[in-house]
Amino acid sequence: MRTLLRLGSVVPVALAATLLACGSSTPTSTTSSTTSSTAPPSTAIPTAAPTATPTSALAGLTCPSESVINAGLGVSVAAPMSQPPDDLPAGSSGVVCTYSDSAATQVVVIDVATGPVASSFISLVEAGEQKSAQGQGSTYTATDVSGVGSQAAIVTISGGTNPAENGILTVSGNTGLAITVLPPLSQSQLESFASQLLG
């Protein structure tokens, strides 16, 4: 089983796709990569995280409540399991929030980070995600979008022997936010919810 992408190691549930986007955005670039491999699943963990200015549901780098997640994404998950991310550079801080239903068939992972590396957050997460997808024989696609934060991308991972998933990765001011979901949601849902969390 793949492990959702996040800034820290959490429970293995599915390979993650983190992305940025917004309600009515248009793609500006796309990259794809397909590889087949029998390598065991790996978790993509970026080596650096963005800076975050806690706002709205993300205030104080705490996990949004499950009611915020359920209402915002139209899912039904329980209270989050939270932990600090791994491998953040000096001066950065963050939180990894994992939500799932009782059977772990619906999973949402929210990563929020703050620190001096907001400008490289998206590229770091995308690089880790692509490497993880290739190692698992999956297809990785990242599409830059506009309208959510100052920079955003929608990522989709599919193929291989694992279920498809997608997510959004965005930077706004000093906040880096990644939302990953299994099974996949629509791009408009991800964009709208990321905008809501960013406030």
N, C-alpha and C positions, 0 to 999 in steps of 0.2 A: 504494500500500500504506500502511496506517495505521501509526502509531508508538505503541508501548506507552507508557502513562503512566509517568513516573518523575520524580524530583526533578532530574535532569540530562539533558542530551541524550546519547542513546546511539544505537546503530545503528537505523535505521528498520526495524521489523519488523511492527508491527501497532498499532492504537490501544489504549491501555491503559485498564484499568478497575482502580481501586484500591479496596480495601474492607476492612472490619473485620467479624469475626464469630466465632462459636464453635460448637462441636459441636451443642448443642441449644438454639439461640437462637430467639427469636420476633421477627418484625419489629415495630418500633414506629412507623415512618413510611416512606412511599414517595413519591418524586417521579419523574416521567417527563417526557421532552421529546423530541419528534420533529420533525425539520426536514429538508427536502430541499434540497440545495445541490450545486452543481457546483464549489464551492471546493476547492482542492487540500488534501490532508491536512495537518494541523498537529499539532504535539506539544504536549500540555498540560503546562506546567511551572509548578508552584505557585511563588509568590513567597516562600514561607517554609516552613520545615520544623520538625518537632517536636523536642523534646529527647529524648535517648535515654540510658538507663542501660544500657550494654552488659551483657548477661547471656547465658549459655549459648552458643548458636550465633552470637550477634551480638556476642560479646565483642570489645572493641577496635575496633568499627566496621569489621570485616573481612567479606568475603563468606563465607557458609557454603560448604563444599565441595560439589562436584557430587554426591557420594555422599549427603550430607544432603538435598539437593533431590530426588534420584531416589528415595530411600527414603521420604521424607516425603510426596511428591506422586504417587508411582507413575509417574514419567516417565523418560525416558532422554535426558539432556542432558549436554553436555560441560562442562569447567571454565569458570568465569565470566570474563567480561571486566568489569573494575571501573574506576570512575572517580569522582571527587568530583562531587557534585551542583552544579548551577548555581543562582545566585540565592538562596543562603541568607542569612538576616539575620545581622548581626554577632553573634558569640558562638555560632553554631550550626555543627555539623559533621555530615558524613554520608558515605554511600557508596551508589553505584548499582551493582548486580550484575546482569549480563545473561547468561543461560544459554540455549543453543539446541542443537538437534540439527544434524547436518551439512547438512540441507536447509532449516533455519530454518522447519520446519513446526510444531515444538514450541518455544515460547519461554516462559521464566519470567523476570520482572524483579522483583528484590527491592530496595526502597529502605529504608534505615534512616537516621534522622537523630536528632541530639541537639542541644539548645539551648534557648533561652528561649521558643519558640513552640509547645510541645506542645499547648497548649489549642486552637490554631486549625489544627492540622495537617489534620484530616479535612475541615473546611469549605474550606480552601484547595485541597486536592487535588480534592475533589468539584467545586468551581467551575471549575477548569481542565479537568477531564475532561468536564463537561457542555458547556462551550464548544467543545472539540475535537470532540465527538460531533456537536453541532449543525452545525458547519462542514462535516462530512463526510456529512450526511444520515442519520445513525444515530440510533437510539433509545437514550437513556441512562436507566437506572433505578438509584436508590440506595435501599437499604433499611437503616435502622438496626437493629442487632441487639445482643443482650446476651450476656455470657458470655465474651467475649474482651477482655482488657485492661479499661481503665476506660471506653472508648468504642469503638464499632466500626460499620462499615457494609459491606455487600456491594454492589458495583457491577457492573452488566451493561451491555455495549454491544453492540448488534446492529443488523442492517439495513444499508441502504446497499449498497455493492458490496464490502465487506470482510468477512472472516470474523468471527464472533462471538467475544467474549472476556469474561472476568470477572476479578474479583479481590477482595481484602479489604484494608481500610484500618483500622488500629487504633492506639490510643495506650495505653500502659501506663507509668505513672510518668513518667519523662522520656524515654521511647522512643516514637518514631513509626515505624511499620512499614507498608509497602505491599507487597503481593504481587499481581502481575498475571500471568495465564496465557493462553496461546493454544495450542490451542483451550481452551474453557472446562472447568473442573472442577466437581465438585459443591460446594455450599456447605459441607457437612460436612467435605470434604477441606481446603478453605481454612481453615475455623475451627480444625480440629485442628492443621494445620501452623503457623498463626500462633501458636497457644498454645504449641506446641513451641518455636518460635524465641524467643518471649518468655521462656521458661523458667519 
